[in-house]
């Protein structure tokens, strides 16, 4: 079992961070869902880039949640690989 910190956005738009115990399957599902969001944000950003002055303006227009997802893409992918190997063993 893994203890992890989970960030969510509440109804008022405030981030809630809490520690949870979750099994590997649950953590893997959450990370895979995040990757789907990351890919969607990346596709949207490609389509919208011309409407911004530059990539920094586009970055600045994103929510903290979107920026966090994109920033953590590599660590998500590495963790997915570790969890997948562990679950296949």
N, CA, C and O atoms as CSV, one atom per row, in Angstrom:
chain,resi,resn,atom,element,x,y,z
A,1,UNK,N,N,0.843,-1.174,0.000
A,1,UNK,CA,C,0.000,0.000,0.000
A,1,UNK,C,C,0.889,1.237,0.000
A,1,UNK,O,O,1.947,1.253,0.628
A,2,UNK,N,N,0.460,2.248,-0.692
A,2,UNK,CA,C,1.215,3.480,-0.853
A,2,UNK,C,C,0.509,4.617,-0.140
A,2,UNK,O,O,-0.712,4.747,-0.221
A,3,UNK,N,N,1.277,5.438,0.558
A,3,UNK,CA,C,0.715,6.667,1.100
A,3,UNK,C,C,1.094,7.775,0.141
A,3,UNK,O,O,2.267,7.938,-0.195
A,4,UNK,N,N,0.122,8.526,-0.294
A,4,UNK,CA,C,0.378,9.571,-1.270
A,4,UNK,C,C,-0.392,10.822,-0.908
A,4,UNK,O,O,-1.362,10.778,-0.151
A,5,UNK,N,N,0.044,11.921,-1.450
A,5,UNK,CA,C,-0.670,13.183,-1.261
A,5,UNK,C,C,-1.516,13.396,-2.496
A,5,UNK,O,O,-1.030,13.270,-3.620
A,6,UNK,N,N,-2.766,13.716,-2.292
A,6,UNK,CA,C,-3.695,13.948,-3.386
A,6,UNK,C,C,-4.179,15.379,-3.333
A,6,UNK,O,O,-4.604,15.860,-2.283
A,7,UNK,N,N,-4.118,16.057,-4.459
A,7,UNK,CA,C,-4.617,17.433,-4.541
A,7,UNK,C,C,-5.896,17.432,-5.357
A,7,UNK,O,O,-5.950,16.859,-6.445
A,8,UNK,N,N,-6.913,18.071,-4.830
A,8,UNK,CA,C,-8.176,18.227,-5.548
A,8,UNK,C,C,-8.603,19.676,-5.441
A,8,UNK,O,O,-8.122,20.418,-4.584
A,9,UNK,N,N,-9.502,20.068,-6.310
A,9,UNK,CA,C,-10.035,21.421,-6.276
A,9,UNK,C,C,-11.451,21.348,-5.724
A,9,UNK,O,O,-12.292,20.620,-6.253
A,10,UNK,N,N,-11.714,22.100,-4.662
A,10,UNK,CA,C,-13.048,22.068,-4.063
A,10,UNK,C,C,-14.002,22.977,-4.834
A,10,UNK,O,O,-13.611,23.581,-5.832
A,11,UNK,N,N,-15.247,23.076,-4.379
A,11,UNK,CA,C,-16.275,23.838,-5.074
A,11,UNK,C,C,-15.946,25.325,-5.192
A,11,UNK,O,O,-16.436,26.000,-6.098
A,12,UNK,N,N,-15.128,25.830,-4.289
A,12,UNK,CA,C,-14.755,27.242,-4.331
A,12,UNK,C,C,-13.487,27.471,-5.148
A,12,UNK,O,O,-12.987,28.595,-5.202
A,13,UNK,N,N,-12.962,26.428,-5.783
A,13,UNK,CA,C,-11.754,26.559,-6.581
A,13,UNK,C,C,-10.476,26.496,-5.772
A,13,UNK,O,O,-9.393,26.758,-6.293
A,14,UNK,N,N,-10.596,26.148,-4.496
A,14,UNK,CA,C,-9.422,26.047,-3.640
A,14,UNK,C,C,-8.859,24.634,-3.697
A,14,UNK,O,O,-9.604,23.656,-3.765
A,15,UNK,N,N,-7.541,24.542,-3.669
A,15,UNK,CA,C,-6.899,23.240,-3.711
A,15,UNK,C,C,-6.907,22.610,-2.328
A,15,UNK,O,O,-6.549,23.250,-1.339
A,16,UNK,N,N,-7.317,21.353,-2.272
A,16,UNK,CA,C,-7.277,20.584,-1.032
A,16,UNK,C,C,-6.213,19.506,-1.207
A,16,UNK,O,O,-6.257,18.736,-2.167
A,17,UNK,N,N,-5.262,19.451,-0.285
A,17,UNK,CA,C,-4.230,18.428,-0.343
A,17,UNK,C,C,-4.389,17.548,0.882
A,17,UNK,O,O,-4.465,18.034,2.010
A,18,UNK,N,N,-4.438,16.253,0.645
A,18,UNK,CA,C,-4.583,15.336,1.761
A,18,UNK,C,C,-3.771,14.076,1.487
A,18,UNK,O,O,-3.511,13.722,0.337
A,19,UNK,N,N,-3.384,13.418,2.548
A,19,UNK,CA,C,-2.665,12.147,2.425
A,19,UNK,C,C,-3.682,11.023,2.460
A,19,UNK,O,O,-4.627,11.037,3.249
A,20,UNK,N,N,-3.472,10.075,1.609
A,20,UNK,CA,C,-4.379,8.926,1.548
A,20,UNK,C,C,-3.567,7.652,1.435
A,20,UNK,O,O,-2.471,7.646,0.876
A,21,UNK,N,N,-4.111,6.582,1.967
A,21,UNK,CA,C,-3.559,5.265,1.712
A,21,UNK,C,C,-4.333,4.699,0.543
A,21,UNK,O,O,-5.562,4.654,0.567
A,22,UNK,N,N,-3.613,4.265,-0.484
A,22,UNK,CA,C,-4.293,3.659,-1.612
A,22,UNK,C,C,-3.455,2.511,-2.144
A,22,UNK,O,O,-2.230,2.502,-2.019
A,23,UNK,N,N,-4.133,1.553,-2.733
A,23,UNK,CA,C,-3.408,0.426,-3.293
A,23,UNK,C,C,-2.825,0.812,-4.652
A,23,UNK,O,O,-3.166,1.851,-5.218
A,24,UNK,N,N,-1.945,-0.042,-5.159
A,24,UNK,CA,C,-1.259,0.252,-6.412
A,24,UNK,C,C,-2.223,0.404,-7.580
A,24,UNK,O,O,-2.022,1.262,-8.439
A,25,UNK,N,N,-3.274,-0.424,-7.622
A,25,UNK,CA,C,-4.236,-0.346,-8.725
A,25,UNK,C,C,-4.942,1.010,-8.742
A,25,UNK,O,O,-5.149,1.596,-9.805
A,26,UNK,N,N,-5.304,1.496,-7.575
A,26,UNK,CA,C,-5.982,2.789,-7.486
A,26,UNK,C,C,-5.048,3.912,-7.894
A,26,UNK,O,O,-5.430,4.794,-8.663
A,27,UNK,N,N,-3.828,3.884,-7.384
A,27,UNK,CA,C,-2.854,4.917,-7.744
A,27,UNK,C,C,-2.592,4.904,-9.250
A,27,UNK,O,O,-2.512,5.959,-9.879
A,28,UNK,N,N,-2.459,3.705,-9.829
A,28,UNK,CA,C,-2.232,3.585,-11.261
A,28,UNK,C,C,-3.393,4.182,-12.056
A,28,UNK,O,O,-3.171,4.896,-13.034
A,29,UNK,N,N,-4.609,3.898,-11.650
A,29,UNK,CA,C,-5.784,4.428,-12.338
A,29,UNK,C,C,-5.821,5.952,-12.273
A,29,UNK,O,O,-6.145,6.608,-13.263
A,30,UNK,N,N,-5.492,6.513,-11.125
A,30,UNK,CA,C,-5.472,7.972,-10.974
A,30,UNK,C,C,-4.413,8.592,-11.879
A,30,UNK,O,O,-4.666,9.591,-12.552
A,31,UNK,N,N,-3.228,7.993,-11.889
A,31,UNK,CA,C,-2.151,8.514,-12.732
A,31,UNK,C,C,-2.499,8.396,-14.213
A,31,UNK,O,O,-2.224,9.312,-14.988
A,32,UNK,N,N,-3.097,7.285,-14.608
A,32,UNK,CA,C,-3.497,7.115,-16.003
A,32,UNK,C,C,-4.553,8.147,-16.393
A,32,UNK,O,O,-4.526,8.675,-17.505
A,33,UNK,N,N,-5.468,8.431,-15.495
A,33,UNK,CA,C,-6.468,9.461,-15.748
A,33,UNK,C,C,-5.800,10.831,-15.911
A,33,UNK,O,O,-6.172,11.611,-16.788
A,34,UNK,N,N,-4.823,11.111,-15.067
A,34,UNK,CA,C,-4.085,12.367,-15.193
A,34,UNK,C,C,-3.404,12.474,-16.550
A,34,UNK,O,O,-3.382,13.550,-17.149
A,35,UNK,N,N,-2.849,11.367,-17.043
A,35,UNK,CA,C,-2.173,11.376,-18.342
A,35,UNK,C,C,-3.170,11.686,-19.456
A,35,UNK,O,O,-2.831,12.389,-20.408
A,36,UNK,N,N,-4.387,11.174,-19.349
A,36,UNK,CA,C,-5.423,11.507,-20.336
A,36,UNK,C,C,-5.672,13.012,-20.329
A,36,UNK,O,O,-5.775,13.630,-21.388
A,37,UNK,N,N,-5.769,13.599,-19.143
A,37,UNK,CA,C,-5.948,15.057,-19.036
A,37,UNK,C,C,-4.747,15.798,-19.626
A,37,UNK,O,O,-4.916,16.782,-20.346
A,38,UNK,N,N,-3.546,15.332,-19.323
A,38,UNK,CA,C,-2.329,15.960,-19.841
A,38,UNK,C,C,-2.345,15.966,-21.366
A,38,UNK,O,O,-2.069,16.988,-21.994
A,39,UNK,N,N,-2.669,14.824,-21.951
A,39,UNK,CA,C,-2.702,14.731,-23.415
A,39,UNK,C,C,-3.764,15.658,-24.002
A,39,UNK,O,O,-3.546,16.265,-25.051
A,40,UNK,N,N,-4.898,15.769,-23.341
A,40,UNK,CA,C,-5.954,16.668,-23.816
A,40,UNK,C,C,-5.501,18.129,-23.733
A,40,UNK,O,O,-5.752,18.910,-24.651
A,41,UNK,N,N,-4.842,18.491,-22.649
A,41,UNK,CA,C,-4.343,19.866,-22.495
A,41,UNK,C,C,-3.290,20.158,-23.552
A,41,UNK,O,O,-3.281,21.243,-24.135
A,42,UNK,N,N,-2.401,19.200,-23.806
A,42,UNK,CA,C,-1.368,19.398,-24.821
A,42,UNK,C,C,-1.987,19.594,-26.206
A,42,UNK,O,O,-1.546,20.457,-26.965
A,43,UNK,N,N,-3.001,18.801,-26.535
A,43,UNK,CA,C,-3.673,18.943,-27.830
A,43,UNK,C,C,-4.369,20.296,-27.940
A,43,UNK,O,O,-4.283,20.970,-28.966
A,44,UNK,N,N,-5.054,20.680,-26.876
A,44,UNK,CA,C,-5.714,21.983,-26.874
A,44,UNK,C,C,-4.700,23.106,-27.050
A,44,UNK,O,O,-4.928,24.051,-27.806
A,45,UNK,N,N,-3.577,22.993,-26.343
A,45,UNK,CA,C,-2.559,24.034,-26.426
A,45,UNK,C,C,-1.973,24.145,-27.831
A,45,UNK,O,O,-1.708,25.248,-28.310
A,46,UNK,N,N,-1.770,23.004,-28.492
A,46,UNK,CA,C,-1.282,23.042,-29.873
A,46,UNK,C,C,-2.268,23.785,-30.762
A,46,UNK,O,O,-1.878,24.605,-31.593
A,47,UNK,N,N,-3.535,23.490,-30.579
A,47,UNK,CA,C,-4.568,24.108,-31.416
A,47,UNK,C,C,-4.715,25.601,-31.134
A,47,UNK,O,O,-5.071,26.365,-32.031
A,48,UNK,N,N,-4.450,26.017,-29.921
A,48,UNK,CA,C,-4.668,27.410,-29.530
A,48,UNK,C,C,-3.413,28.281,-29.571
A,48,UNK,O,O,-3.508,29.493,-29.381
A,49,UNK,N,N,-2.261,27.704,-29.809
A,49,UNK,CA,C,-1.005,28.453,-29.686
A,49,UNK,C,C,-0.993,29.719,-30.528
A,49,UNK,O,O,-0.467,30.743,-30.092
A,50,UNK,N,N,-1.557,29.667,-31.711
A,50,UNK,CA,C,-1.536,30.846,-32.583
A,50,UNK,C,C,-2.337,32.019,-32.011
A,50,UNK,O,O,-2.114,33.167,-32.396
A,51,UNK,N,N,-3.253,31.739,-31.110
A,51,UNK,CA,C,-4.050,32.831,-30.535
A,51,UNK,C,C,-3.333,33.524,-29.378
A,51,UNK,O,O,-3.867,34.470,-28.798
A,52,UNK,N,N,-2.136,33.065,-29.040
A,52,UNK,CA,C,-1.332,33.690,-27.990
A,52,UNK,C,C,-0.097,34.331,-28.611
A,52,UNK,O,O,0.325,33.944,-29.701
A,53,UNK,N,N,0.476,35.299,-27.930
A,53,UNK,CA,C,1.696,35.943,-28.415
A,53,UNK,C,C,2.866,34.972,-28.455
A,53,UNK,O,O,3.680,34.988,-29.378
A,54,UNK,N,N,2.930,34.118,-27.421
A,54,UNK,CA,C,4.008,33.130,-27.345
A,54,UNK,C,C,3.604,32.046,-26.346
A,54,UNK,O,O,2.536,32.108,-25.737
A,55,UNK,N,N,4.475,31.057,-26.191
A,55,UNK,CA,C,4.165,29.944,-25.293
A,55,UNK,C,C,4.035,30.395,-23.841
A,55,UNK,O,O,3.235,29.837,-23.091
A,56,UNK,N,N,4.810,31.395,-23.438
A,56,UNK,CA,C,4.717,31.882,-22.056
A,56,UNK,C,C,3.351,32.496,-21.778
A,56,UNK,O,O,2.783,32.285,-20.706
A,57,UNK,N,N,2.826,33.241,-22.717
A,57,UNK,CA,C,1.473,33.799,-22.547
A,57,UNK,C,C,0.448,32.681,-22.418
A,57,UNK,O,O,-0.479,32.765,-21.613
A,58,UNK,N,N,0.622,31.644,-23.209
A,58,UNK,CA,C,-0.296,30.504,-23.131
A,58,UNK,C,C,-0.178,29.833,-21.758
A,58,UNK,O,O,-1.186,29.500,-21.134
A,59,UNK,N,N,1.050,29.638,-21.299
A,59,UNK,CA,C,1.295,29.027,-19.990
A,59,UNK,C,C,0.633,29.857,-18.890
A,59,UNK,O,O,-0.025,29.317,-18.000
A,60,UNK,N,N,0.813,31.152,-18.964
A,60,UNK,CA,C,0.262,32.047,-17.949
A,60,UNK,C,C,-1.269,32.018,-17.933
A,60,UNK,O,O,-1.880,32.308,-16.904
A,61,UNK,N,N,-1.882,31.677,-19.047
A,61,UNK,CA,C,-3.347,31.640,-19.127
A,61,UNK,C,C,-3.937,30.358,-18.544
A,61,UNK,O,O,-5.141,30.286,-18.296
A,62,UNK,N,N,-3.106,29.359,-18.327
A,62,UNK,CA,C,-3.597,28.074,-17.805
A,62,UNK,C,C,-3.828,28.151,-16.301
A,62,UNK,O,O,-3.223,28.961,-15.599
A,63,UNK,N,N,-4.715,27.292,-15.831
A,63,UNK,CA,C,-4.957,27.196,-14.389
A,63,UNK,C,C,-3.758,26.546,-13.707
A,63,UNK,O,O,-2.934,25.903,-14.358
A,64,UNK,N,N,-3.669,26.719,-12.397
A,64,UNK,CA,C,-2.601,26.065,-11.628
A,64,UNK,C,C,-2.674,24.554,-11.798
A,64,UNK,O,O,-1.646,23.882,-11.885
A,65,UNK,N,N,-3.891,24.024,-11.845
A,65,UNK,CA,C,-4.090,22.575,-12.003
A,65,UNK,C,C,-3.516,22.096,-13.329
A,65,UNK,O,O,-2.840,21.068,-13.377
A,66,UNK,N,N,-3.778,22.830,-14.404
A,66,UNK,CA,C,-3.253,22.450,-15.716
A,66,UNK,C,C,-1.728,22.539,-15.737
A,66,UNK,O,O,-1.059,21.651,-16.265
A,67,UNK,N,N,-1.187,23.601,-15.170
A,67,UNK,CA,C,0.264,23.762,-15.115
A,67,UNK,C,C,0.902,22.633,-14.307
A,67,UNK,O,O,1.943,22.098,-14.687
A,68,UNK,N,N,0.266,22.277,-13.190
A,68,UNK,CA,C,0.783,21.201,-12.346
A,68,UNK,C,C,0.792,19.876,-13.099
A,68,UNK,O,O,1.771,19.131,-13.038
A,69,UNK,N,N,-0.289,19.581,-13.806
A,69,UNK,CA,C,-0.339,18.345,-14.582
A,69,UNK,C,C,0.790,18.305,-15.607
A,69,UNK,O,O,1.519,17.316,-15.693
A,70,UNK,N,N,0.935,19.366,-16.375
A,70,UNK,CA,C,1.960,19.388,-17.413
A,70,UNK,C,C,3.363,19.306,-16.818
A,70,UNK,O,O,4.235,18.633,-17.370
A,71,UNK,N,N,3.579,19.976,-15.716
A,71,UNK,CA,C,4.880,19.952,-15.054
A,71,UNK,C,C,5.238,18.550,-14.566
A,71,UNK,O,O,6.406,18.163,-14.572
A,72,UNK,N,N,4.230,17.797,-14.147
A,72,UNK,CA,C,4.468,16.476,-13.560
A,72,UNK,C,C,4.308,15.319,-14.536
A,72,UNK,O,O,4.281,14.161,-14.117
A,73,UNK,N,N,4.203,15.606,-15.813
A,73,UNK,CA,C,3.985,14.543,-16.794
A,73,UNK,C,C,5.063,13.463,-16.722
A,73,UNK,O,O,4.746,12.275,-16.667
A,74,UNK,N,N,6.320,13.862,-16.722
A,74,UNK,CA,C,7.412,12.891,-16.721
A,74,UNK,C,C,7.386,12.020,-15.463
A,74,UNK,O,O,7.566,10.805,-15.552
A,75,UNK,N,N,7.167,12.621,-14.304
A,75,UNK,CA,C,7.136,11.830,-13.068
A,75,UNK,C,C,5.933,10.891,-13.062
A,75,UNK,O,O,6.021,9.776,-12.548
A,76,UNK,N,N,4.803,11.334,-13.633
A,76,UNK,CA,C,3.629,10.460,-13.744
A,76,UNK,C,C,3.958,9.241,-14.618
A,76,UNK,O,O,3.612,8.110,-14.278
A,77,UNK,N,N,4.622,9.487,-15.734
A,77,UNK,CA,C,4.939,8.397,-16.658
A,77,UNK,C,C,5.897,7.388,-16.007
A,77,UNK,O,O,5.745,6.178,-16.176
A,78,UNK,N,N,6.872,7.895,-15.274
A,78,UNK,CA,C,7.813,7.001,-14.579
A,78,UNK,C,C,7.098,6.189,-13.505
A,78,UNK,O,O,7.347,4.992,-13.361
A,79,UNK,N,N,6.219,6.831,-12.756
A,79,UNK,CA,C,5.487,6.130,-11.694
A,79,UNK,C,C,4.548,5.088,-12.288
A,79,UNK,O,O,4.402,4.001,-11.729
A,80,UNK,N,N,3.912,5.402,-13.410
A,80,UNK,CA,C,3.043,4.431,-14.088
A,80,UNK,C,C,3.856,3.201,-14.489
A,80,UNK,O,O,3.401,2.068,-14.335
A,81,UNK,N,N,5.050,3.433,-14.999
A,81,UNK,CA,C,5.914,2.314,-15.392
A,81,UNK,C,C,6.261,1.435,-14.189
A,81,UNK,O,O,6.205,0.209,-14.276
A,82,UNK,N,N,6.616,2.064,-13.073
A,82,UNK,CA,C,6.957,1.314,-11.856
A,82,UNK,C,C,5.751,0.506,-11.367
A,82,UNK,O,O,5.872,-0.682,-11.069
A,83,UNK,N,N,4.600,1.154,-11.289
A,83,UNK,CA,C,3.399,0.466,-10.801
A,83,UNK,C,C,2.977,-0.660,-11.737
A,83,UNK,O,O,2.558,-1.722,-11.276
A,84,UNK,N,N,3.082,-0.443,-13.034
A,84,UNK,CA,C,2.698,-1.475,-13.995
A,84,UNK,C,C,3.602,-2.698,-13.832
A,84,UNK,O,O,3.113,-3.828,-13.820
A,85,UNK,N,N,4.884,-2.492,-13.709
A,85,UNK,CA,C,5.823,-3.606,-13.505
A,85,UNK,C,C,5.508,-4.332,-12.198
A,85,UNK,O,O,5.514,-5.562,-12.145
A,86,UNK,N,N,5.237,-3.570,-11.157
A,86,UNK,CA,C,4.950,-4.171,-9.862
A,86,UNK,C,C,3.690,-5.031,-9.930
A,86,UNK,O,O,3.646,-6.125,-9.368
A,87,UNK,N,N,2.671,-4.530,-10.618
A,87,UNK,CA,C,1.404,-5.259,-10.706
A,87,UNK,C,C,1.498,-6.470,-11.623
A,87,UNK,O,O,0.738,-7.424,-11.459
A,88,UNK,N,N,2.410,-6.450,-12.579
A,88,UNK,CA,C,2.598,-7.581,-13.482
A,88,UNK,C,C,3.390,-8.703,-12.814
A,88,UNK,O,O,3.342,-9.846,-13.268
A,89,UNK,N,N,4.114,-8.390,-11.744
A,89,UNK,CA,C,4.966,-9.392,-11.062
A,89,UNK,C,C,4.161,-10.393,-10.289
A,89,UNK,O,O,4.726,-11.292,-9.666
